[in-house]
Amino acid sequence: MSIIINSVILLAILGFFAGSFLAFAEKKFEVKEDVRVIFAESLLPGINCGACGYPGCSGFAKGFVNGDVKPDGCLPGKRQGVPEKLIKLSKISDDELNKIWEEIGENPDKIKEKF
């Protein structure tokens, strides 16, 4: 009976240390996403057609934020007013965007309501 108890205790200790290591690694190696890319991607139609020359809306959003593509590069988004929204987004400061991001609870679905 003591073998079973010792085994359970050993597994609990190993589980605790493994969990602690994973929690530490998550914080240490966390990848911060650019809020501008999240905002730009949320304003796009999301059909990932590739008509802009990028492999989907996330690629276009990254290209727009980096200045590699013009706001009117999204062909399906032209009818939905995406270029105007992206231009408006590009004029907002990083501090204001971070404030909006916190205000909406870091929920990308609520971004379209702000624009």
C-alpha positions as a Markdown table, in Angstrom:
| # | Residue | x | y | z |
|---|---|---|---|---|
| 1 | Met | 0.0 | 0.0 | 0.0 |
| 2 | Ser | 2.9 | 2.4 | 0.7 |
| 3 | Ile | 4.2 | 1.9 | -2.8 |
| 4 | Ile | 0.9 | 3.2 | -4.2 |
| 5 | Ile | 1.0 | 6.2 | -1.9 |
| 6 | Asn | 4.6 | 6.9 | -2.7 |
| 7 | Ser | 3.9 | 6.7 | -6.4 |
| 8 | Val | 1.0 | 9.1 | -6.1 |
| 9 | Ile | 3.0 | 11.6 | -4.1 |
| 10 | Leu | 5.9 | 11.3 | -6.6 |
| 11 | Leu | 3.6 | 11.9 | -9.6 |
| 12 | Ala | 2.0 | 14.9 | -7.8 |
| 13 | Ile | 5.4 | 16.4 | -7.2 |
| 14 | Leu | 6.5 | 15.8 | -10.8 |
| 15 | Gly | 3.2 | 17.3 | -12.0 |
| 16 | Phe | 3.7 | 20.4 | -9.9 |
| 17 | Phe | 7.2 | 21.0 | -11.1 |
| 18 | Ala | 6.2 | 20.3 | -14.7 |
| 19 | Gly | 3.3 | 22.7 | -14.5 |
| 20 | Ser | 5.5 | 25.4 | -12.8 |
| 21 | Phe | 8.1 | 25.0 | -15.6 |
| 22 | Leu | 5.4 | 25.4 | -18.3 |
| 23 | Ala | 3.9 | 28.4 | -16.6 |
| 24 | Phe | 7.4 | 30.0 | -16.4 |
| 25 | Ala | 8.2 | 29.1 | -20.0 |
| 26 | Glu | 4.9 | 30.6 | -21.2 |
| 27 | Lys | 5.7 | 34.0 | -19.5 |
| 28 | Lys | 9.4 | 33.9 | -20.5 |
| 29 | Phe | 8.8 | 33.1 | -24.2 |
| 30 | Glu | 5.6 | 35.0 | -24.7 |
| 31 | Val | 5.2 | 36.5 | -28.2 |
| 32 | Lys | 3.7 | 40.0 | -28.2 |
| 33 | Glu | 1.4 | 40.7 | -31.1 |
| 34 | Asp | 1.3 | 44.1 | -32.6 |
| 35 | Val | -2.1 | 45.7 | -31.8 |
| 36 | Arg | -2.1 | 47.5 | -35.1 |
| 37 | Val | -2.0 | 44.2 | -37.0 |
| 38 | Ile | -4.9 | 42.9 | -34.9 |
| 39 | Phe | -6.9 | 46.0 | -35.6 |
| 40 | Ala | -6.1 | 46.0 | -39.3 |
| 41 | Glu | -7.0 | 42.3 | -39.7 |
| 42 | Ser | -10.3 | 42.8 | -37.8 |
| 43 | Leu | -11.3 | 45.5 | -40.2 |
| 44 | Leu | -10.7 | 43.3 | -43.3 |
| 45 | Pro | -13.5 | 41.1 | -44.7 |
| 46 | Gly | -11.8 | 37.9 | -43.5 |
| 47 | Ile | -12.4 | 35.8 | -46.6 |
| 48 | Asn | -8.7 | 35.1 | -47.1 |
| 49 | Cys | -9.0 | 35.2 | -50.9 |
| 50 | Gly | -5.5 | 36.3 | -51.7 |
| 51 | Ala | -6.6 | 38.8 | -54.3 |
| 52 | Cys | -4.3 | 41.4 | -52.7 |
| 53 | Gly | -1.2 | 39.2 | -53.3 |
| 54 | Tyr | -0.8 | 38.1 | -49.7 |
| 55 | Pro | -1.7 | 34.7 | -48.3 |
| 56 | Gly | -4.9 | 35.8 | -46.6 |
| 57 | Cys | -6.1 | 38.7 | -44.5 |
| 58 | Ser | -3.5 | 38.4 | -41.8 |
| 59 | Gly | -0.7 | 38.7 | -44.3 |
| 60 | Phe | -2.3 | 41.8 | -45.8 |
| 61 | Ala | -2.8 | 43.3 | -42.4 |
| 62 | Lys | 0.9 | 42.7 | -41.6 |
| 63 | Gly | 1.9 | 44.2 | -44.9 |
| 64 | Phe | -0.3 | 47.2 | -44.3 |
| 65 | Val | 1.1 | 47.9 | -40.9 |
| 66 | Asn | 4.7 | 47.5 | -42.2 |
| 67 | Gly | 3.9 | 50.0 | -45.0 |
| 68 | Asp | 4.4 | 47.4 | -47.8 |
| 69 | Val | 0.8 | 47.7 | -49.2 |
| 70 | Lys | -1.6 | 50.5 | -49.8 |
| 71 | Pro | -5.0 | 50.5 | -47.9 |
| 72 | Asp | -6.9 | 49.9 | -51.1 |
| 73 | Gly | -5.1 | 46.7 | -51.8 |
| 74 | Cys | -7.9 | 44.6 | -50.5 |
| 75 | Leu | -10.2 | 44.2 | -53.5 |
| 76 | Pro | -13.2 | 42.6 | -51.7 |
| 77 | Gly | -13.0 | 45.2 | -48.9 |
| 78 | Lys | -13.3 | 48.2 | -51.2 |
| 79 | Arg | -17.1 | 47.8 | -51.3 |
| 80 | Gln | -17.2 | 47.6 | -47.5 |
| 81 | Gly | -15.2 | 50.8 | -46.9 |
| 82 | Val | -12.1 | 49.0 | -45.7 |
| 83 | Pro | -9.6 | 51.5 | -47.3 |
| 84 | Glu | -11.2 | 54.4 | -45.4 |
| 85 | Lys | -11.2 | 52.4 | -42.2 |
| 86 | Leu | -7.5 | 51.4 | -42.6 |
| 87 | Ile | -6.6 | 55.0 | -43.3 |
| 88 | Lys | -8.4 | 56.1 | -40.2 |
| 89 | Leu | -6.5 | 53.3 | -38.3 |
| 90 | Ser | -3.2 | 54.5 | -39.6 |
| 91 | Lys | -3.8 | 58.0 | -38.1 |
| 92 | Ile | -4.4 | 56.7 | -34.6 |
| 93 | Ser | -1.5 | 56.8 | -32.2 |
| 94 | Asp | -0.2 | 53.6 | -30.5 |
| 95 | Asp | -1.2 | 54.9 | -27.1 |
| 96 | Glu | -4.8 | 55.5 | -28.3 |
| 97 | Leu | -4.9 | 52.0 | -29.9 |
| 98 | Asn | -3.7 | 50.4 | -26.7 |
| 99 | Lys | -6.3 | 52.3 | -24.8 |
| 100 | Ile | -9.0 | 51.1 | -27.1 |
| 101 | Trp | -7.7 | 47.6 | -27.0 |
| 102 | Glu | -7.9 | 47.5 | -23.2 |
| 103 | Glu | -11.3 | 49.2 | -23.3 |
| 104 | Ile | -12.8 | 46.5 | -25.5 |
| 105 | Gly | -11.4 | 43.8 | -23.3 |
| 106 | Glu | -8.9 | 42.6 | -25.9 |
| 107 | Asn | -11.7 | 41.2 | -28.0 |
| 108 | Pro | -11.1 | 41.6 | -31.8 |
| 109 | Asp | -14.8 | 41.1 | -32.6 |
| 110 | Lys | -15.6 | 44.5 | -31.0 |
| 111 | Ile | -13.1 | 46.4 | -33.1 |
| 112 | Lys | -15.5 | 47.0 | -36.0 |
| 113 | Glu | -17.8 | 48.7 | -33.6 |
| 114 | Lys | -15.1 | 51.3 | -32.9 |
| 115 | Phe | -14.6 | 52.1 | -36.6 |
